[in-house]
């Protein structure tokens, strides 16, 4: 590795380093030095995960760990994002594109050595769709025949749902309609197989609170297995010897460090505490420095994503569309991305970004302070008079704080209203959104698969990730119709209808499309940049280097 031109002035003490690695001796290796010698990757993972149960969690820090522990029928190639065989060795798709027959690998096994079977997938998908569990991602499985009917309680016989084990190693899945991106979906954690015996041993089938994910209990089928979990300190996963492709896995382990302070994250990288940062954005103040002094360490990728503000429609005065539009129209997005963020982000005047699949949503609004003031006055708040003080909620992160500060100032200056800032740690922040315990809250979304439906389905009134209280049956129908539409042009037209409804109703405030800015050491190999911020650890390894 070429030595960085960035001077490493801040060094962690041996005591600090020793709390994070095993086998630290008096001759004080940094995490990176220790990792290079032992093929252990140290990752700055932004936040402490909410959970490690694939049917409970919704956040990226959680998925980074979960995807190292579990594996679906397919996985997305880290370089191309094309779906490729994983637990399934192969599959056959029927001529009508409705039935997928998967053949599982003969050597697919759980981390306790027991075989992974087709019935494991049937049981796991039944759990994911069980109404009492409250899986917030259940709607992403509605592409499977009768999955929605089962999840909503319309039917109670799971045999009617389109997933059946034909034998121990053959799984048949029937869809409600042709879904070109279905093989991509199978790399989402809602579709992962889970260990039935372990889950049932430690609680009820549909319990959201269980000890089955603790290191001493968990059984998984991915390339790594959970070895330790020290809350707010370290999650350690080690190579799983029973993984079907264990011989190919070069890493001996991954160590996830929850560092939500961007400045601390950068210092951790600079001082040799981590090999890479895995949060969507680095410390804003350091971007220019790395571009100038150490460009080989900085990865910049435009992602298929959005950054927006949720609005709680159950609280006044946010139930008034004029208020919501006034808030949206009074934000100077260009100034925000150019003067605050500085990472190549793109101002967003649509909720869903344009994509290579042919979706190019029309921008039906723009910055218009005069109109924003007029709408606010029509809502009964001329020049902001009488508008109640409210809060902008964000998870603890300096970059989110900077965005909120800028928008707070814009609303104060342009509308005469006062927003206060409220930060919460990751788990509490997620719970606040789910329970609608906020006024306005920041949200970022990186696509789970390469299709605009992933974004439009976020705002379905019954979707687990809506978190707005907004209900619009016309919107729901258009998005549902798009789910069933096989003609590409008609499907894109339906999405444009959904886009127009969002602009007319402004249930959320689009702000910008995100850029992935990560610091990655040059000896981290096969860590590919991609628009989904999706990195599997199966192919990654550390090239030995002298530091």
N, C-alpha and C positions, 0 to 999 in steps of 0.2 A: 504494500500500500504506500502511495505517495504520502509523505508526511504533510499534515495540514500546515498551512501558513498562518493559521489562527493561533496565537500564543496561548498555551494552556496555563494560565496564571493561577486558576483556582484549583487547589488540590484537596481532595477529601482526606481526612485523617484515616489512619489504619483502623481505628476503632469503628468509624462510620462504615468503612468498606466491609469490615468483618461482620457487621450485623446483616449484611446482604448476601454474603456468599458462604458456602461451606468450604472448609479446609483452608481458611485464611491463616497463614503462618506469620511469624514475626517479621518475615521479609516482605510484608505488605504489598501484595499484588493489587492492582486496581481490578474492578469487576471485569473490565474488557480484557486485561491481560490474563486473568484467571479463565475467562470464557474462551479466549483464543486457544489456550493450552488444553482445554477440556471439551471443546465443541459445545459450549453452553452460551446461548444467545441471551443477552440482557436487553430488555425492552422497556422503555418508558411508556406506560399504558394509559396515561391521562387520568384515570379515576379508578377507585375501588369498584369492582363490579357490583351491580345490584343483586345478582344471583348467578349461579352456574347451571340452573335447570333450564334446558333449551326451550321449555314450554312456558316459562315465567318471564324471562328477561326480554328487553327490547333494545338495550344500548350497545354501542360499538365496543366499549371496554370489555363488556361481558362476552360479546361474540368473538373477540380476539382470542380469549382463553378457551371458550367453548369449541371453537373450530379446530383447536389443537387437540382436543379431547375426543371429539365425535366426528363421524363422517357419514354423509348421506349416500344415496345410490350413485350420485355423480358429484363431481367437484368442478369448479371453474378453474381453468388453466390460469396461472398467475400472470402470464405474459399476454395471452390473447383473450382471456375470459371465455373461451369456448368451453362448453361442457365436455367432460371426458369421464371415462369409467372410473369409479371409486369402489364402493362396496359392491356395486353391480359390475360384473365383468363385461356384460353386453346387454343389449335390448333389441326388441323388434317392435316396430310401430305399424299398426294396421293401416290399410289403404285409406280408410276414412279419417285417419289421424286421431282417433278417439281411444284406442286401446294400446297400452304400452306393456309389453311383457319383458320383465327384467330377470336376468339370470344372475344370482349372487355368486360371488367367488367361493370356490370350495374351501379356501383357507381363510375366509373372513371370520374373525373371532373377536370376542370381548377380551378385555384386559385380564380377565381371570382364566382365559384359555377356552371358555365355552364357545361353541359356534354361534355366529350371527345367522339367524334364519329369517325366512320370509314372514313368518308369524310375528317376529319381533317388530317388523315394520307395521303390520296390521295393528298390533296392540298399541304401539306408540302413536300412530296417527289417530287411533280412537281416543287415546288420552288427550292428544292435542286439540281434538274437536269436542271433547266433553264439555257441555255448557258450564257445569259447576266449577271446572278448573279455572275458567276465566282467562284463557290464553288470548292475549291482546293481538296476536298474529293469526288467529284462527281464520280470519277472512282471506288470508293469502292461500288457504287450502281449498277455497270454494271452487277452484277450477276442476276439482275431482267431483265426479258424479255424486249428487246427493249429500255432499259434504256440508253445504250450507243448510240444508233441511235438517241434518242431524245436529249441527251446532246451534241452531235456533230452536230446537225442540219440536220441529214440525214432524219429524219421524224419530223413533226411539230404537229401531232395529238397525244396528250398525252393519248387518249383512247387506243392507240395501245401498250402502256407500260403496263407491267404485274402487275398492281395494280388497284383493283376495289372495291368499297364499295357495297356489296350486299344488305345491309340494314344499319341502324344506328349503329349497334353493330357487324357487320360481315364484315371482310376485307379479300379479296382473293388476294394472291400474287402468280404470276407465274414466275418461274425462267427460264433463258436461258438454263441452264443445271443443273443437280443435284449438290448441294453445301452443303456438310456435315456440314460446319460451319456456315450456314446461320443464325441459331438462335443466335449464338454468335454475328454476325454482327449487329443484331437489337439493341444491347446495345451501339452502336456507335452513336455519336451525329448527324451524317448526317441522321439517320433514326428516330430521335425523331419527335414527332408531335409539330407543332408550332401554335400559336393562330392567325388564319387568320384575324379576325376582328381587333385585336390590330395592327398587322403589316400593314394592309391596311389603318388603321386610321392615321398612322404616316409616311406614305411614299409609294413609289411605290413597287409593288410586287417583283421586282428584284433589288431593291436598296441595295447597300452595306453600305450606310450611312443612319442611321435612329435613331430616338429617342425611338423606341419601347422597347428597353432593359433598359431604365432608370427606377429606382425604382418606380417612380410615374406612369409609364405606363405599365410595363411588366406584362404579365399574363403567368403562367406556370402550368405544371401538375404534378410536382414532389413532394417529401415529404416536401420541403421547398419553401419559396417564398422570393424574394429579398426585403429587407427592407431598405438598404442604401448602397451607393457606394461612398466612398470618395477616389478619385484618389490618388494612391501611399500611401495610409494610411490604409484603411480598407474596406472590403466588408462584409456586414452582411446579413445573411439569417435566417429567422425564420420559425418555424413549420407552415406548410400549413394545416389549419383545414379542407379544402375540399379534401385533399388527400384521396384516396380510403382506405388506410390502416393507417390513422392518429392515430388510437388507439394504434397501435403497435410502433409508433415512440416515443422514450423516450427522445431524445434531444429536447430542446426547441429552439435551434438555433446553428449556426456555424458562427464563425468569422474568415475570411481569412485575414492574414496579409502578404503583399508582402515584404518579406525580402530576397533580392538577395545576400547580403553579408554573406558568410558562417560563419565567426566569429561572426557577429551580430546575426545570426540565432541561433548559439549554446548558446550565452549569453542570448538570449531571452528565450530559453528553460530552461537554468540553473537558471534564475532569476524568473521563474514563469510567464513569459509573454505568453507562449504558452504551450499547452498540448503535441503537437507533431510537428515534422518537416515533410513536405510532398514533399520536393524536392528529386530527386533520390539519392543524396549523401550529406553527412554532411561535415563539416570542416575536412580536411585530418589530420591536426595536433592534432585533438581531438580523433581520432579513438582509438589509443592505450590507452589513458587515460580512456575512457569509458569501453573498454574491460577489463581493470585491476580493476578499482575502482567502476564502476556501470554497469556491464554487463546486469543487468535486464532492463536497459533503452534503450539498443542498439539493434535494429533489423537489421539483415544482411540477405539478400536474393539474390541469383543469379537470375537475371531477364532474360526474353526472350526479348533481346534487342541488340542493337549495338551502338557503338560510332564511328563516322567516320568523315572524312573531305570531304566536297564538293569541287569539282574543277570546275572553270568556263571555260567551253570549248569554249566560245565565245571570250576569250582573249588569245592572244599570250603571252608566248610560251606554254600555257597549252592545246592548241589544238593539240599538238604533243604527241602521246601516249608514246613515249620514255621518255619525260619529266615527265609525270604522273607516269610511272613505276619507274623512278629514285627516285621520291619523296616517293613512297610507299615502295620501297625496302631498303631505307636508314634509316628507323625508327626502333629502338631497342624497340620493344613492351614489351618484358620481363622486361627490365630495367624500363620501364615506369610504368608498373603496380606494380612492386615490390618495387621500390624506390621512386616513386612519389605518386601514388594513394593509395596503401597499404590497399585496401578494399576488396581484394579477386577477383578483376577483372581478366578476362581471355584474353590474347593476341589474336587478331583476324586476321586470314589470309584468311578469307572468309567474304563476306559481310553479309551473313545470318548465324545465329547460328544453330547448330544442335538442334533437338527437339525430343520429345517423339513420334511424329507422324510418325517418320521414315525417316525424311530428315537428311542426314549426308553429307553435302557438302564437296567435296575434296578440300584441300588446294593446289592451283596451283602456289603459290609463297611463299617466305619466306624472311627474312632479308638477303640481299646480297649486301653489300656496294660496292664490286668490280664490280658487274654487274651494279649497279646503276651508278657508275662513268662512266662505259663504255657507257651506254645508253645516259647519259647526254652529253658525248663527241660526240657521233654519232649525237645528236640533234644540235650540233654546239656550245656547251658550255663546252670545256675541262677544268676540275678543276673549273667549275663554271664561267669561264671567259666570260664576256659579258652577263651573265644572269641578267635580270632586277630585281631590288628590288621589292618585292611584299608584300602583307599584308595577315595575318591570322586573319580573322574576328571571333569574338566570342561574345556571349551575356555576359553582365557584371556579372562575377562570378569568385571568386578567384580560384576555382578548375579548371575551364576551362583555366584560365590564366596560372596556373602551367603546365598544359598539353602543352599548346601552347609554353611556354618558353622552355620546354624540347625538343619539336620537332624543335623549332627554332634553338636550339643549335646543335641538331643532323644534321640538314641540313647544318648548317654552317661548322661543323667539317667534315662531311662525303662528302659533295658535293661542299663546297666553295661558297654557295649561301646565300643571306641575306633575311630573312623574318622579317617584322615588325609586331608588334601586334596591333590590333585595336579592342577595345571593344565598344559595343553599347548596350543601354538599350533594353529590350525585344522586344517592338513593332517595333523599328527602325531596329533592327537586323533581324526580320522576313521580314520586307519590303525590306531590302537590298537583302536578299536571293531570294525573289519572283521576284524582278526586275533584278536579276543577277548583282547587283552592288557590286561585291566583286571579289577577286582573288581566295583565298582559305578560306573556312568557316567551322567552327565546326558544327556538327549535331549529335544529339542523338535521337534514336528512340526506344520506348518501344512498344511492339506489341499491336495492337488494338484488335486482336483476335488470337487464337492459331493455326496459319497455316503459313507456309513459304511464301505463296502468299502475305501476308501483307508487307513483306520486298521486295520481287522481284518487286511488283507493284510500289514501290517507284521510281524505275528508268525507268518506262515507259516514252517514249519521250513526251507523251501527259499528263502524270500524273501531277496533281497540286502540288505534293510534291517533284518532281525531282530536280528542282533548280540547274541544271548543264549546260543546253544547249546541253547535249549529245543526239544525235538522232541515234538510231541503229534499223533499221526495222527488222533485224533478231532477235534481243533480244525481241522486241515488240511481234513478232509472237510467239516465244516460250512461253512467259508468257501468252499470250492470249490463246494459245493452251492448256496450263495447266489449265486455267480457265474453259475450256470446257471438259477436260478429266475426266472421271468418274473412270477409272481404276487406283487404287492407285499406283501400281508400275510404270505404264507408266507416271503418273503425276510426281512422284519423279524423273524419268529419264529426263523429260522435265526441271524440276528445276535444275538438274545438268548441263544441257546444258546452262541454263541461268547463272549459277554460273561460268562456264568456260568462257563465253563471258565477264563477269565482270572482271575476272582475265586477260583476253587477252587485254581488252580495258582500264581497270582501270579508269572508269568514276568517281569513288570516291575512297578514301583511307580508307579501314577498319583499325581500330586501336585497339579497344578492345570491349569485351562484358561486359556490365555494371553490377554492383551489387547495389542493393537497400540498402542504409544505412540510416536508420531513427532513430530518438530519439522519443520514445513514453512512456509517463508516465504509470505506472502500473495500474492506476485506469481507463484508457481508455479501455473499454471492447468491444469485438467483432471487434477489428481492426486486421484483419487477414493478415499475410504476404502471398504474392503470386507472381508468376513470371511475372505478368502483371502490378504490381504497381497499382492495381485497387482496390479502396476502396469506397464502397457506405456508406453513412452516415445513411441509414435507420435502420440498426441494432445496430449502435454504441450507447453507453451510458456511462455516467461517474459514477463510483462507488464513493459514498461519502467517503472522507478520511480526516483525520486530518493531516495537513502539519506541 
